[in-house]
Amino acid sequence: MSQIDFAKALLDNERPTPGGLIDPKGRPAGKRFDVYRNNVVLSLSDALSDAYPVVQKLVGDKFFQAMAGVFVRQHPPKSPIISQFAPEFPDFLAAFPPVAKLTYLPDVARLEKARTEAYHALDATPIDGAALAALTPEQMSEAKLRLHPSLYIISSPFPVFAIWQQNSDAPETAIPKHGQDVLIARPSDMVEMRTLPPGAADFLRALNAGRTLGETIEFCEKIPLFDLTENIGGLFESNLLIKIES
Amino acid sequence: MPLIPHLPNSVGVGYKPQHLDDILADSGSVKWLEIHAENYMSAGGPPIAQLKRLAEQFPISCHGVGLSIGGERPLDKDHLTRLKHLINWLKPASFSEHLAWSTHEGGFLNDLLPVPYNMETAKRVADHVNEVQDTLNVQMLLENPSVYVAFAASTMDEITFINEVVSRTGCGLLLDVNNVFISGTNQEYSPEEYIANFPVEHIGELHLGGHIKDQDEHGAPLLIDSHNDKVVDPVWTLLDTLLKRTGPKPILVEWDNDIPDWSILESEAARATTALEAIS
């Protein structure tokens, strides 16, 4: 029996206990092998639950456990770093028939995944507005603004931030009828989130893609209701700017 | 200079972030901390910042749970590189890993899985230990497993197997006393005899932890290594017997699931400290 056979049987309860595994009296190991089966599925299910607590709240503990059993058998971690476990979970939810009616669920999972990734992202020290204010208009137009490496933006046709808040730290949150763009970042110790005003997601994505401030503004000013002053202010309020390259 | 294990002959605990404030306020009998290497391999973030802070105050034992030294496949070079990076900046007092496997072609299974004890496996494990020691520039400690099944393919007992690996690698040993009690009970051998025959001259660290009692389908006792409770009395007795053979050693109390308040974990550490003082 190879470790491949052992591993396949661990992740598939329909398979018999691999041959050659015995108890101290030489009898085939039945329940003894099941200890490993339970350890693998339970420990990975717990890790999934730690990473996606709001998805768990939305579907209920019992359903989540059953779904986790399906997911972890299909997608065991690719590396031993458990904090990076289950990046496939949002896409899994989008294709998992029993939750098809919860159309917003994959985007809530994307929000939770972004929170985990922001928490573990590279550290960087934000800078204040003085450096930008010191530039001439021409320099400002040519400048590239480097944003915090923990920045994530989730754009959803569903009110995902409100759903997240209602099911975590703010149960009284009202759920709007429109979609939301959500900013997730960890400028210091805590993961911070807020909804973005019109055009801000495009503004931040353009800057993050390495466009100059001039190019970014030219692009974003075509977006209805885009407010440049508000967006520049938002960069500093959320401590997102870490470097100006001119 | 390679890293030679140099934890103090005092008591440490497995570090859990929820205990950070208690530890910084008053660590009591706890004189050093052990971390799971894989929890500190992100690009950045608060866990790494916390560990840097703790490492200024406490000796740190770096304990890997994902290298899959017992695996049939080659060691994961990317994972070795990550370990090397961690050891380079953390400068731990010790690096240890398990006599077990956890990774196969499909991915990482997040459990410590058993290997058959025969010469073929001993050679493979020794090759992997040598590769770890050469790549990381450490003398590593190899930990005895808790096992639930035996292999028809085994041709030697666990101590003979461990001696074979030590003689081929020069590695040190981490003796988990709870695992001795679990494996002895599950495999129907005497934990006392195991302790009496263990090559204590290679021990660099001892582990203690809690377990769950169950039964197999024939009604035979089946102990499960759950690290979710206090250390049981028979394990404390085994520790006393062992310490008479070894003299003072670094002792770790592990508690990884159903994590208790700091005061409860600290009281387990205090009990281990008493056991150490009794032979000093």
Interface residues (C-beta under 8 A of the other chain):
Chain A: M1 S2 Q3 I4 F6 A7 L10 L11 G19 G20 L21 I22 D23 P24 K25 G26 R27 A29 G30 K31 R32 F33 V35 Y36 N39 V40 S43 L44 A47 H75 P76 P77 K78 S79 P80 I81 I82 S83 Q84 Y119 H120 A121 L122 D123 P149 S150 R186 D189
Chain B: E38 N39 M41 S42 A43 G44 G45 P46 P47 A49 V65 G66 L67 S68 G71 E72 R73 D76 D78 H79 R82 W101 S102 T103 H104 E105 G106 G107 F108 L109 N110 D111 L113 P116 Y148 V149 A150 F151 A152 A153 N186 Q187 E188 Y189 D214 D216 E217 H218 A220 L222 I224
